[in-house]
Amino acid sequence: MRFLAVNLSSFLVELGSLDDTLALFDSLSRSPAQGIEEIIPAARTLLIRFQPTQTSVAKLAEQIARRPLTQRGQRSGQQVTIPVHYNGEDLSAVAELMGIGVQEVIRRHQESTWNVAFTGFAPGFAYMVSDNGGWRIPRRSTPRTRIPAGSVALAGEFSGIYPQASPGGWQLIGQTELQMWDMAREQPALLLPGAQVRFVDGAAGAKTISLPSRPCPQAQSATEGATLSVLATGLQTLWQDDGRVGKAAMGLSESGAMDKIALHAANRIVGNPVNSPCLETLGGFRARANGDVVISVTGAPCPVALRTSEGECYAVESYRPLNLAAGDEIHLGTPTRGLRSYLAVRSGFVVQQSLGSAARDSLAQVGPEPLCAGDILLTGAHQRCNAVLLDELPVVGLPAAGETVTLDIILGPRTDWFSAKAVEQLTTQAWQVTPQSNRIGLRLCAEQPLARCQHQELPSEGTCSGSIQVPASGQPVLFLHDHPLTGGYPVIAAVAEYHLALAGQIPPGASIRFNVIQSFVELTGSTASDHRAA
């Protein structure tokens, strides 16, 4: 059992087998250790997020090392039949890797009973293992930027089905029309841990289980308030709040505002609870007030213009409460530094929540749809508000395209998978943020890619916001808040939590330098107490 630091509030427990991993997960689920906030199980690891004010990595490692790995909890015996059209782009490549014909790959895939070991990567994505083994399929050397929903795929010992279009590096062998994740169902995920799955020929029209539908949500009540009419949304405008904490069991990452410092500031300025939903925009947002409202704009500095109902235009300050009268328009220009600005309204927006949050998760496709011109935004979610604030200070030092920003990092959990030269290159090169970056992650590029010294397949394991994952290309991806919950490429380091808001404001064309604040740390159960004493 190994314990590997991830960031300042997370660590990875590495075990010898999937059975050991699930046994430890069951043990910690039945009898949680103090200070643990969330556990993400994977093929050979548990990613454990803890509260640093209550415990430490060393203390938890010492306790976890004593846990027996002989007992497993009871798991669901649900049986699911999934029809597949075996027409995947990688089917021939998989056959070649296995040294057999295409039809034999299909036969073996259908004759196996696949057991759902855990979920992750994306909501509804189930990691299934065959009852008769024999599957060891390497991932693609370069992941695809978009895999269609319903794609049936193989990687390592697992088979999986992509619940929605997303990036991925698994080998595609077919397609199913069944929905793996459907928010209209009472249980959105079709496949849960413990389920048994059989794949059949899609042309056979196999019957499948049906899950009960979720009752239609009731409209949120609100006090009578003014509305805002959306005139333009720019490149992108989304609803965001603090996100969905604690939904890892459903395969959901936290999501939420990229710059939570700015989100909270916007709400404080207008007297709202700090987690109230706000608009997160990349610039170009315009709206008209259909009544008197008080708003605030924070985050990336951008030109903010007020056009009155009489046609007069004024430049106004951000980080200040601003009163809009009926007919007034607010215009947010493109940020001059940073990337994302936030708009809050006093008394709060009325937004339909999904799984306890109004945040739009761009990978999971959970939460309210992106805003469009013509939308009417309701206000009045809060009947009582605090006083407005006049002394909220903007964050300084946000980068512009062409500039370089420094982020603090913690080495691990897979730093030892890379050569010493690669670890040095991580911190001595400037990494440019490419235009392919988004809320899922910053795709980085530098002259010297990072070379691995261990080239074996890494079983899928949990990731967190700030993880710096390195695919086979050697060009890292810095995961942001809409990141996949699990991944199969090694993470060389992670950004310190206090720099995540800054990371979420780095625009394409800017560069990043990484500053190590904690070296690679490995503990074993036998040395945990010694490390804690030191």
SEROBA-256258 format. One line per 5 residues: number of its first residue (from 1); their letters; for each residue x, y, z of C-alpha. Coordinates in steps of 0.5 Angstrom, whole numbers. Layout:
NUM) a) X/Y/Z ~ ...
end
This chain:
1) mrfla) 0/0/0 ~ 3/7/-2 ~ 1/14/0 ~ 2/19/-5 ~ 1/27/-5
6) vnlss) -3/30/-10 ~ -4/37/-7 ~ -5/40/0 ~ -12/37/1 ~ -12/30/-3
11) flvel) -7/24/-3 ~ -7/18/-7 ~ -8/11/-4 ~ -5/6/-9 ~ -6/-2/-8
16) gsldd) -4/-8/-11 ~ -11/-10/-14 ~ -18/-8/-16 ~ -21/-13/-11 ~ -16/-9/-5
21) tlalf) -18/-2/-8 ~ -26/-4/-7 ~ -25/-7/-1 ~ -21/-1/2 ~ -27/3/-1
26) dslsr) -32/-1/2 ~ -28/-1/9 ~ -28/7/9 ~ -35/8/7 ~ -38/4/12
31) spaqg) -33/7/18 ~ -30/13/15 ~ -24/16/18 ~ -24/23/21 ~ -23/29/16
36) ieeii) -24/25/10 ~ -29/29/5 ~ -29/25/-1 ~ -27/19/-4 ~ -26/17/-11
41) paart) -25/10/-13 ~ -21/7/-19 ~ -17/1/-22 ~ -12/1/-17 ~ -12/7/-13
46) llirf) -17/11/-8 ~ -16/19/-9 ~ -18/22/-2 ~ -20/29/-1 ~ -19/31/7
51) qptqt) -20/37/11 ~ -13/40/13 ~ -15/43/19 ~ -18/36/22 ~ -13/31/20
56) svakl) -6/30/15 ~ -4/26/10 ~ 1/22/15 ~ -5/21/20 ~ -10/18/15
61) aeqia) -4/14/12 ~ -3/11/19 ~ -10/9/20 ~ -12/7/13 ~ -5/2/13
66) rrplt) -9/-2/19 ~ -15/-3/15 ~ -16/-10/13 ~ -17/-12/6 ~ -21/-18/7
71) qrgqr) -28/-16/7 ~ -33/-13/1 ~ -39/-10/2 ~ -46/-13/-2 ~ -46/-10/-8
76) sgqqv) -52/-9/-13 ~ -54/-15/-17 ~ -57/-11/-23 ~ -57/-14/-30 ~ -57/-10/-36
81) tipvh) -57/-12/-43 ~ -54/-7/-48 ~ -54/-8/-56 ~ -48/-6/-59 ~ -47/-4/-67
86) ynged) -39/-6/-68 ~ -37/-1/-72 ~ -32/3/-68 ~ -26/6/-71 ~ -21/2/-67
91) lsava) -24/-5/-68 ~ -19/-7/-73 ~ -13/-4/-69 ~ -16/-8/-63 ~ -16/-14/-67
96) elmgi) -9/-13/-69 ~ -7/-12/-62 ~ -10/-18/-59 ~ -7/-22/-65 ~ -14/-25/-67
101) gvqev) -19/-23/-72 ~ -25/-18/-72 ~ -30/-23/-71 ~ -27/-26/-65 ~ -26/-19/-62
106) irrhq) -34/-19/-62 ~ -35/-26/-60 ~ -31/-25/-54 ~ -34/-18/-52 ~ -41/-21/-52
111) estwn) -39/-28/-49 ~ -36/-24/-43 ~ -40/-22/-37 ~ -38/-15/-35 ~ -38/-13/-28
116) vaftg) -39/-5/-26 ~ -33/-4/-21 ~ -33/3/-21 ~ -36/10/-24 ~ -32/16/-26
121) fapgf) -29/20/-32 ~ -36/23/-33 ~ -43/22/-31 ~ -45/15/-32 ~ -39/12/-35
126) aymvs) -38/6/-32 ~ -31/2/-31 ~ -33/-5/-33 ~ -29/-12/-32 ~ -30/-18/-35
131) dnggw) -31/-24/-31 ~ -26/-28/-35 ~ -20/-23/-36 ~ -16/-23/-42 ~ -17/-16/-44
136) riprr) -11/-12/-44 ~ -12/-6/-49 ~ -7/0/-49 ~ -10/7/-50 ~ -9/11/-56
141) stprt) -2/15/-56 ~ -6/21/-57 ~ -13/22/-54 ~ -19/24/-59 ~ -21/31/-57
146) ripag) -29/29/-59 ~ -32/22/-58 ~ -39/21/-60 ~ -44/19/-54 ~ -46/12/-54
151) svala) -39/10/-56 ~ -37/3/-53 ~ -29/3/-52 ~ -24/-1/-49 ~ -18/1/-45
156) gefsg) -13/-4/-40 ~ -18/-9/-37 ~ -24/-5/-38 ~ -30/-4/-43 ~ -34/3/-42
161) iypqa) -39/7/-46 ~ -38/14/-47 ~ -45/17/-44 ~ -44/24/-48 ~ -39/27/-53
166) spggw) -33/28/-50 ~ -25/28/-50 ~ -22/21/-49 ~ -16/16/-51 ~ -20/9/-51
171) qligq) -20/5/-57 ~ -27/5/-60 ~ -30/-2/-62 ~ -38/0/-63 ~ -44/4/-61
176) telqm) -50/3/-57 ~ -56/8/-58 ~ -58/7/-50 ~ -57/13/-46 ~ -52/12/-40
181) wdmar) -54/18/-37 ~ -61/21/-37 ~ -63/27/-32 ~ -70/25/-34 ~ -69/19/-30
186) eqpal) -70/18/-23 ~ -63/15/-23 ~ -59/18/-28 ~ -54/13/-29 ~ -56/7/-33
191) llpga) -50/3/-30 ~ -48/3/-22 ~ -43/-1/-19 ~ -44/-8/-18 ~ -49/-9/-24
196) qvrfv) -47/-14/-29 ~ -47/-13/-36 ~ -48/-17/-43 ~ -47/-14/-50 ~ -51/-17/-55
201) dgaag) -51/-15/-63 ~ -55/-9/-64 ~ -59/-12/-70 ~ -62/-17/-65 ~ -66/-11/-62
206) aktis) -65/-14/-55 ~ -69/-12/-49 ~ -66/-7/-44 ~ -68/-5/-37 ~ -72/1/-36
211) lpsrp) -71/6/-30 ~ -77/10/-27 ~ -77/17/-30 ~ -76/23/-25 ~ -82/27/-23
216) cpqaq) -82/34/-27 ~ -78/39/-22 ~ -83/44/-19 ~ -81/51/-22 ~ -77/55/-16
221) sateg) -81/60/-12 ~ -79/67/-12 ~ -81/74/-9 ~ -83/79/-15 ~ -77/82/-18
226) atlsv) -75/85/-24 ~ -72/81/-30 ~ -66/82/-35 ~ -67/81/-42 ~ -61/78/-45
231) latgl) -59/82/-52 ~ -52/78/-53 ~ -48/73/-50 ~ -41/74/-53 ~ -37/68/-54
236) qtlwq) -40/64/-48 ~ -44/66/-42 ~ -46/61/-37 ~ -49/60/-30 ~ -44/58/-24
241) ddgrv) -44/58/-17 ~ -39/54/-12 ~ -41/47/-16 ~ -43/40/-14 ~ -39/38/-8
246) gkaam) -39/31/-6 ~ -42/28/-12 ~ -36/24/-14 ~ -40/17/-13 ~ -44/19/-19
251) glses) -38/21/-23 ~ -39/28/-23 ~ -33/33/-21 ~ -34/39/-17 ~ -35/44/-23
256) gamdk) -37/51/-21 ~ -34/58/-22 ~ -27/58/-25 ~ -26/64/-21 ~ -29/63/-14
261) ialha) -26/69/-11 ~ -29/73/-16 ~ -36/70/-16 ~ -36/71/-8 ~ -34/78/-9
266) anriv) -40/79/-14 ~ -45/77/-9 ~ -42/80/-3 ~ -42/87/-7 ~ -50/86/-8
271) gnpvn) -51/83/-1 ~ -53/76/-3 ~ -50/70/0 ~ -43/68/-3 ~ -45/62/-7
276) spcle) -51/65/-10 ~ -51/63/-18 ~ -48/69/-22 ~ -47/69/-30 ~ -40/67/-32
281) tlggf) -38/71/-39 ~ -32/71/-43 ~ -34/78/-45 ~ -39/81/-50 ~ -45/80/-46
286) raran) -51/85/-46 ~ -57/85/-42 ~ -63/90/-41 ~ -66/91/-35 ~ -74/91/-34
291) gdvvi) -75/94/-28 ~ -70/97/-22 ~ -64/92/-21 ~ -57/93/-17 ~ -52/89/-20
296) svtga) -44/88/-20 ~ -39/86/-24 ~ -32/82/-22 ~ -27/78/-24 ~ -23/79/-31
301) pcpva) -23/87/-32 ~ -27/89/-38 ~ -30/95/-41 ~ -37/96/-37 ~ -42/101/-41
306) lrtse) -49/103/-38 ~ -53/105/-44 ~ -59/109/-41 ~ -66/108/-43 ~ -65/115/-46
311) gecya) -60/113/-50 ~ -54/116/-46 ~ -48/112/-45 ~ -43/112/-39 ~ -37/108/-37
316) vesyr) -38/105/-30 ~ -33/101/-25 ~ -33/94/-24 ~ -33/92/-17 ~ -38/97/-15
321) plnla) -46/96/-14 ~ -49/99/-20 ~ -56/101/-20 ~ -60/100/-27 ~ -67/103/-28
326) agdei) -72/100/-33 ~ -70/100/-40 ~ -62/101/-38 ~ -57/96/-42 ~ -51/94/-39
331) hlgtp) -45/92/-44 ~ -39/88/-42 ~ -33/88/-47 ~ -28/83/-48 ~ -23/83/-42
336) trglr) -17/86/-42 ~ -13/82/-37 ~ -15/75/-35 ~ -21/71/-38 ~ -28/71/-34
341) sylav) -32/76/-31 ~ -38/75/-27 ~ -45/79/-26 ~ -49/78/-20 ~ -56/82/-18
346) rsgfv) -58/84/-12 ~ -63/79/-9 ~ -60/73/-13 ~ -62/70/-20 ~ -68/65/-20
351) vqqsl) -64/59/-23 ~ -67/52/-24 ~ -62/47/-20 ~ -59/40/-22 ~ -57/36/-17
356) gsaar) -56/41/-12 ~ -53/47/-16 ~ -54/51/-22 ~ -47/51/-25 ~ -46/49/-32
361) dslaq) -41/43/-32 ~ -39/43/-40 ~ -36/36/-40 ~ -42/33/-36 ~ -47/37/-40
366) vgpep) -51/38/-33 ~ -54/44/-31 ~ -57/50/-34 ~ -56/51/-42 ~ -51/56/-44
371) lcagd) -55/63/-44 ~ -58/65/-51 ~ -60/72/-54 ~ -67/73/-52 ~ -67/69/-45
376) illtg) -71/73/-40 ~ -67/72/-33 ~ -71/72/-27 ~ -69/76/-20 ~ -72/75/-13
381) ahqrc) -69/69/-11 ~ -67/72/-4 ~ -72/75/0 ~ -67/78/5 ~ -60/81/3
386) navll) -55/84/7 ~ -52/91/5 ~ -49/93/-1 ~ -41/93/0 ~ -37/99/-3
391) delpv) -30/97/-1 ~ -29/90/-5 ~ -22/90/-8 ~ -21/87/-15 ~ -16/82/-16
396) vglpa) -9/85/-19 ~ -4/81/-23 ~ -9/77/-28 ~ -5/76/-34 ~ -6/78/-41
401) agetv) -4/74/-48 ~ 3/74/-49 ~ 5/75/-41 ~ 7/70/-36 ~ 4/68/-30
406) tldii) 7/63/-24 ~ 3/58/-21 ~ 5/54/-15 ~ 5/46/-15 ~ 6/40/-11
411) lgprt) 10/34/-15 ~ 6/28/-15 ~ 3/23/-15 ~ 6/20/-21 ~ 12/24/-21
416) dwfsa) 17/18/-21 ~ 14/16/-28 ~ 18/22/-31 ~ 25/22/-32 ~ 29/27/-28
421) kaveq) 30/32/-34 ~ 23/32/-35 ~ 21/34/-28 ~ 27/40/-29 ~ 23/42/-36
426) lttqa) 17/42/-32 ~ 19/48/-28 ~ 24/51/-33 ~ 20/52/-39 ~ 15/57/-40
431) wqvtp) 8/53/-42 ~ 4/57/-47 ~ -4/56/-46 ~ -6/54/-53 ~ -13/56/-56
436) qsnri) -16/49/-55 ~ -16/50/-48 ~ -23/51/-44 ~ -27/49/-38 ~ -24/42/-38
441) glrlc) -17/44/-38 ~ -11/48/-40 ~ -8/45/-46 ~ -1/47/-46 ~ 5/47/-51
446) aeqpl) 13/48/-50 ~ 19/46/-54 ~ 21/40/-50 ~ 15/35/-49 ~ 16/31/-42
451) arcqh) 19/24/-43 ~ 17/19/-39 ~ 21/14/-36 ~ 16/9/-34 ~ 12/7/-40
456) qelps) 7/1/-38 ~ 0/3/-38 ~ -3/7/-32 ~ -10/4/-29 ~ -15/9/-29
461) egtcs) -15/13/-23 ~ -18/20/-20 ~ -16/27/-21 ~ -17/33/-18 ~ -18/41/-21
466) gsiqv) -11/43/-22 ~ -8/36/-24 ~ -3/37/-29 ~ -4/30/-33 ~ 1/28/-39
471) pasgq) -1/24/-45 ~ 3/20/-49 ~ 5/27/-53 ~ 9/30/-47 ~ 5/36/-48
476) pvlfl) 1/37/-41 ~ -6/39/-40 ~ -8/43/-33 ~ -15/40/-31 ~ -20/46/-29
481) hdhpl) -26/45/-25 ~ -30/41/-31 ~ -25/36/-31 ~ -26/28/-32 ~ -26/25/-25
486) tggyp) -22/19/-27 ~ -16/19/-32 ~ -11/14/-35 ~ -5/18/-36 ~ 0/20/-31
491) viaav) -1/26/-27 ~ 6/29/-26 ~ 4/35/-21 ~ -2/39/-19 ~ -3/46/-18
496) aeyhl) -4/49/-11 ~ -11/50/-9 ~ -10/57/-7 ~ -8/58/-15 ~ -14/55/-18
501) alagq) -18/61/-19 ~ -12/65/-22 ~ -11/58/-27 ~ -18/59/-29 ~ -17/66/-31
506) ippga) -11/65/-36 ~ -13/66/-43 ~ -10/63/-49 ~ -4/66/-51 ~ -1/67/-44
511) sirfn) 4/63/-41 ~ 5/59/-35 ~ 11/58/-31 ~ 11/52/-25 ~ 14/54/-18
516) viqsf) 15/47/-14 ~ 13/49/-7 ~ 13/41/-5 ~ 17/36/-7 ~ 15/29/-9
521) veltg) 12/25/-3 ~ 11/18/-2 ~ 9/15/5 ~ 8/7/6 ~ 4/5/12
526) stasd) 10/3/16 ~ 13/9/15 ~ 7/14/16 ~ 8/15/24 ~ 15/16/23
531) hraa) 14/22/18 ~ 8/25/22 ~ 13/25/28 ~ 18/28/24
end
